[in-house]
Amino acid sequence: MKIHNLTVNGIKEPLGYSFEYLTFSWDISARNLSRDTLFTVEISKDPSFNTLIISEKTKNLFNKLSINPNFLQPRTRYYWKVSLGDVSASSFFETGKMSENWKANWISYENDAISCVRFYKTLSLPSKKVRNARLYGLGLGLYEVSIDDKKVGNEFLAPGYHSYDLFLQYQTYDVTDYLKTGSEISFLVGNGWYRGRFVFDGGFENLYGDKQKVIAELHIDYEDGSHEVILTDSSWKVENSLVQENSIYDGEVIDYAKDILPLHCIELTDTKSLLQERIDPPIKLLEELRPKIFYDKANQLILDFGQELSGWLCGEIPAGKTEVVFQFGELLQKGVFYNENLRTAKQTVKILNTKEKVDFRPHFTYFGFRYVKVEGLLPNEAEKLVARVIQTDMEDTFEFTSSHSKLNQLMSNIKWSQKDNFVSIPTDCPQRDERMGWTGDIAIFSNTASYNMETRAFLAHYLKNLRLEQQKLNGKIPFLYLILKLLLLMELIHF
């Protein structure tokens, strides 16, 4: 017998998540195991489980145990183990700040709003060994954290899309192995859904705010028992970045010859009361696809990745390129690249002024595509490009194969459609100027989605947003997920 696939609230080893409830789940590989067999679940702060906080039994019928989370303390790692006889498996989960007050303040910049900025601070750490370090932080619109120019973690498009005016979910990062004396920590922050163009028919800008902002606390525990907290405040620095433009719909422009200029960092008095631990799984890179390269009937250089996907293009661009342009589309129309179905969405990446060879990737956008039209590269130069598939991180829970090729293709199409449209929120499409959460779509598809993948945390995040907006709409369930701000801007509701 084997016990495996241990999760808490549908997440493996959740770090800094919301634990308003606690449900421990696991899978077993065993034959002829009685449904009344009792499994033991133990919880401890000690990885050796010498001192137990909780020890409870549950029947094999359920393969899960729900308990009251009232014993949880802020910023604490808990170990848990499920066992039957001498067979056991263990895992952990870790709380975030919970009810702790935020000592950090929001920071922004005084200058006119620009598309992408970098907040940073050089750390003056003592020369003693770090036992563990956690970064609790959030950047709005979308952000990436780096320490000494190395990206922290493998999450993208953080913090995802949610009702920014009703709650703000921050992320927790284990940065223990990143820190050293003189390290520089930075937040690269773009537009995203927060302040970039969003909603069909041209859309709105600055839906939730007109400038990027960051809040963060870096908690460091040293081996000698001391503790240090580094906060966002006006001592941080801020500057523009090589990312000249970024938009969920329109793409990204990266100019490698752009002058990097300092901006004036300021502390904000914005409320911190909306900050909460995250609910949803991160958006991650799933796989890489390599293209077939050819010229279409209009003599345009085309990359064909053989599969509709959500993600982006990345790879090596040679030195000496003034402008390289990538346009993303779903199909060829009569043998020619076609993207008019995107309406106003540009789905374009531009790479400008590569004085030396660069490895590029977009930061704050994603596309729905199979084909990429390339300008500014030769076919042999385009061979070093790959597509990266992104999706909210959810484990596959269903596999299907049959002797019927068309049935196999149908099941593949269903799975890929789910992957393409489960990027932070359940959307209607991954490509045009929409990508919005129509509640009717997911209401119909949610059962199939949950059969295909582990959707508990993803759908819990969806339902929390829906509930918060429903409360503002006198109990009415909106036809469009995250519609509240749109209705306010259109003056269709008032409160």
N, C-alpha and C positions, 0 to 999 in steps of 0.2 A: 504494500500500500504506500502511496505517496500523497502528501498534503502539499499543495502548491497554489500559486496565483493568489496570494494574500493581498487584500485591499481594504482600505478604510474609506467608507462612503464612495466606493467605486474607483478609488485612486490608489496606486501602488506607492508606498512610502511618501505620503503627502507631507510637504514641508511648508508650514505657515499657512495652512488652509483654514477656512471657517469650519468649526466643529460644533454647530448648533445642535447637531445630533451625531451619534456615533454608531455606525453599523459596520461590523467586522465581517468580512466574507472570505471564503476560500473554496478551492476545488479539491476533490479527492480522486485519486486513481486507485480503484479497488473493486473487486468482484464480490458479490454476495454479502454486502455489508447491510445489516439490518437498518431500517429507517429509524428505529428507536435507539440506535447506538449513540452514546453520549460522548461528545467532544468537550474538552476542557479548554477554556480561553483564559489566559492569564495576562495581566498588565502590570508593568513595573517601570520604574525609572532606571533600573539596573539591568544592563544587557545580560547579566548572569541569572536574573530572576531570583535573587536571594531574598529580596523583600518585595512582597506582592501588594499592589494597591487593590486589585480586583482579581478574583478567581471565580468563574461561573461555568456552568455546564449547559450545553444545548444539544438538541437532537440532530442526528444526521439528516433528518427530513429537510432541514432548512439550509444547512451549510452557511449559517450566518448567525450573528448575535448582535442585538441592539441594546445599548446601555445608556444610562443618563450621563452626560458629559460634565456634570457639576463638579467633578474632582479635578478638572484640568486647570493648570496654572500657566501664566504667560511665558512665552519663550522657553518652552520645556520640551525635551525629547522623551517620548514614552516608547517602550518596547512592548510588543505583544506576541504571544505564542499560542498556537492552537495545537492540541495534542490528543492522541488516542493511544493509550498504552505507552509503548516505547518509541512510537513514531510521532514526530513533531516538526513544526516549521515556525519560524519567527520572522518578524518584520518590525518596522517602527513607524511612528508618525510624530510630527513636531508642531507645536502650537506657534502662532504668531504673537503679536503684541496684545491681542484680546482687548481687555478693558484698560490697559495702560494708557496714560496720557501721552500724546506725542510732544516731545520736547523740541523736535525740529520744527522749522517753519517752512512754508512754501517759499520758493524763490523763483524769480523770473528775470526779465531785463527791461530797462527803461526805454530803450531805443524803439524805433518803429518796428512793427512785426515783420519777421522774415520767415522763410519756409522751414528752415532746419537750423537748430542751434546746438551747441555743445556746452554743457555745464561741467566744470571740473574742479578738483581740489587735490593738491599734493599733501600726502599724509606724513606727519612727523611722528612716526611710531617709535616707541622705545625698543632697544635692542634686546628683547627677551622673547621667548618662544610663545607663539600664539597657540592656545589650546583649541579654540573654535571661534569663528566669526560669522555673524549673520548680518546681511544687509536687508533692511525692510524699506522698500521704496516704491515710488510711483512717479512716472512722467506723463504729462498730458500735452498733446495728443498721444502718439506712439513713441516708444523709447527703447533704447538698447543700452545696457550697462557694460562698461569696459574697465578693466584695471590694467594699467601699463599697456594699453592698446590691445589687450586680449579680451575678446568678448566673454562676458560671464554667462555661463549656462548655454543651453541649446534651445532657448525659447525665442520666438520671433513675433512681431506685431503685438508686443505687450503694451498695455494691459488688455488688449482685445476691446470689443465694443460692448458697452453696457450703458445703463441710464446714468450718465455722468452727473446729472443734476439731482439724482435721488440717492445714489451711493457710489463710492469710489473704492474699487478693490485694488489694494496694493499687493506687491509680490515679495516673496522672501527668497533670498539667495544665500547659499552656503559659499562663502568666499574665503574660507580658512586657508586654502592652498594658494590663494592669489596674493596675499599680503606680504609686504616686506617694508623695511624702513625706506621712506622716500617714494613709495608707490603713489601713482596718480589714479584716482578714481574719476570716471566721467560718465555722464548721461548724454547720449545723442538723442535729441528729441525732434520729431517731425510733426506733421499735421494730423494725419489719421482721420478718424471719424469725428474727433473732438472739434477740430477747427478747419479741416479741409472740405473740399466740395463734396457734398453728399445729397442724395435724393434725386429722383429722375426729373426730366424736363429742365435741365440746366442746373438744378439743385440749389442748395444753400451753402454758404461758407460761414465759418464761425458759429456753428450751431450751439456749441457749449462754452466757447471761450475764444478770445481773439489773440491770445499769445500762449506759447508753451510755458509750462511751469513744472517744477520738480519738488518733491519732498522726500527726504530719506534720513534714516538713522542707521549707522553702522555700529553694531554692538560687538566688542572684542573681549573675549575672555582669555587671559594669559595663564600660563602654566603655574605661576606663583600665586594664583588666586585673585589677582587684581582684575578690574573690569574697566573698560573705557568705552565711551560713546562719542561718536563723531556725527555731527548734525549738519543739515543744510541750513545755511545762514548767509548773511551778506559777505562773509569772508570767501565764499566760493567765487570762481571766475566764470565768465561766459564769453563765447565767441561764435561767429558764424561758422559754417562748415562747407565742405566740398559739395554737399548735396544742395544744389541750387534750387530745385523744385521737387516737390513730392506730393502725390495725390493718390488716394485709393483707386479712383477711376482712371486718372490720366497717366500715372506712371511716375518716372523719376528722371531728373537731369543731374548728372554728376560731372562737375567741371574740375579737372585736376590742375588747372592753372589758376584757379580762383584764389584771390588774396584772402587770407584768414585774418580777420580784424577783431579786436576786442570790443565787447559790448559792456554795458554797465549793469552789474548784477544787483538786484534789489530783493529785499524780503517783502513778502505779502502778508496781509492780515486775513487772507481767505480762511474760511472755516476748515477745521480739521475733523469736524464731527461726522462727516460722511465717510471717513476712511474705515474700511473693513477688510478683514482677511479675504483672500480670493476664494471663489467657489469652483470655477471652471478649470479644466485641464489646460495646459499650455498649448500654443500652436507650435508645431515642430516640423522639421524636415523629415519626410517619410522615405524618399528614395530619389535617385537620380536617373534620368533618362538621356540617352545619347541620340542625336538626330541622324536622319538621312538628309543629305544636302544635294540640292538640285536647283536648276533655274526653271521658273514657271513659264507659261506661254507668253507672258509679257516681258520675258528676259530679266526677271527679278530673282535675286538669290533667296532661296527659301530653306528653312530648317523644318523638317517634319519629324515630330516626336512620336508619331504613330498612335497617339492617345490624347483625348481631351483631358486636361488636368488643370488644377489650381496651383499656382506657384509663380516662379519667375525663371529667368535665364541668368546664368553666371558663368564666369570663366576668365580666360586670359585675353587681354587686348594688347596688341603690339605697341611699341613706342612709336611716336611720330604721327598719331592719328588725330586730325583736327576735329572730326565729328564722325561718330559711329552711331547709327540709329537702328533700333530694333522695334518693329511693330508686331503686335500679337493678335492673332485671329484664330477662328475655329475651323475655317474651311476654305477650300479652293472652289471658285465659281467658274465653271468652264475652263478649268486648268489654270486659273489666275487667282492670286491671293485676294481674299475678300474680307473686309471688316466693317461694312456699312451697317451690319446688324448691331454694332456697338452704340449706335445713336451718337450722343455727344462724348462718350468715353473715348479717350485717345489710346489707352493701353500701349504706351510708348516709353521706351528707355533710351536716353541719349547719353553717350559717353563723349566728353569733350577734352581735347588738349592733353593727350597722353604723352608726356615728355619722356617717360620710360615705360617699360612693360608694367601693366597693372592687372591684378586679379580683382574683378568687380563683382558686386551683387547689389541689387536694390535693397533698401532698408525698410521703407514704409509704404509699400504698395504690394499688390499681388494681382495676377491676371488669370483669366480663364482662356485656355488656348490649346491648340495642337500645333499650329504653324507659326513661324516667326519669319517676317520679311526683314532682310538684313541689308543695310546700306553702309558702305564705308569699309567693308572687309572683303577679302578674296576667299574663295571656297576653302583653300588650305588653312587660312587663318581662322575660319569659322569652325574648324574641326575641334578646336579646344573649348568649345562652348557646350554646356549641359543644361538641361532643365531640372529644376529641383521642385519636387511635389511637396506642398505644405498642407496641413490639416490639423484641426484640433486633435490632440493626442488621445486616441481611443483604440483599445485593443480589438482586433477582429475576434468575433465569437462565433462565426459561421463560415463554413466552407461548402462549396457545391461543385461537384463534377458529375457529368453524365456522358452517355454515348452519343448525345445529340448536340452537334456543334452550335446550332442556333440557340438552343436552350442555354448552353454554357455562355454564349456571347451575351444573351439577355441578362443572365445573372451578373456577369462582369460589368455590363452597362449600369445596372442598378447600384452595384458597389461603388463604381467610380463616380456616379452621380452623387452619391452620398458623400464621398470624400471631397469632391469638388465644392459642395455646398455646405459643408460643416467646417467652416473657417470662422471661429469665434461664435457666430450665431448661425442658426439654420436659415439659409437664404434660398431665393427662388432661382438665382443664376449667378455664375461666378465671373461674368465678363462685361456686360454692358453697364450703363449708368443707372443701375438699380441695386442689385445685390442686397435686397432688403428682406426682412423677416416676416413674410406674410403668414399669419397665424393659421389660416386654413390649410396651407401646404404641409406644415409640420404636424398638424392635428391628424391628417390623413396618413402621413408617412411614418409617424413616430413608432408604431408597432414594428414595422419592417426594419426601421433604423436600429431599434433596440435588439432585434434578432441578429442583425448583422454585426453590431459592434457594442462595446461596453459604453452605453450612453448616459449612465446615471448622473455623473457630475455635469456633463454637458447640458442635459435637459434640466437639471436642478438650477443651473445658472439661468437658463432660458425662462423657467417658470418664476424665479425670483423677480427678474426684470418685469415679466408680465404682470405679476401680482402687484408690484409697486406702482406701475402705471395704472392698473385697474382701480386701485384705491383712489387715485386722483381723478378717475373718470366715473365716479359714483357707482362703482361696481360693474361697469360695462367692460366686457372683454373686447379689446381693440382688434380690428381686422389686420392691423400691421404692428408688428413687434417694434418697440422703441419709437412710438409715434408721438409721444406726449410733447416733446420739444417742437416737432413739426407743426402740430396743431396750435401750439401757443404762438409760433411765428406767423402762422397764417390767420391768427386771430379768430380761430374757430372755437376756442374754449378760453375761459378766463377763470383764474382762482387766485 
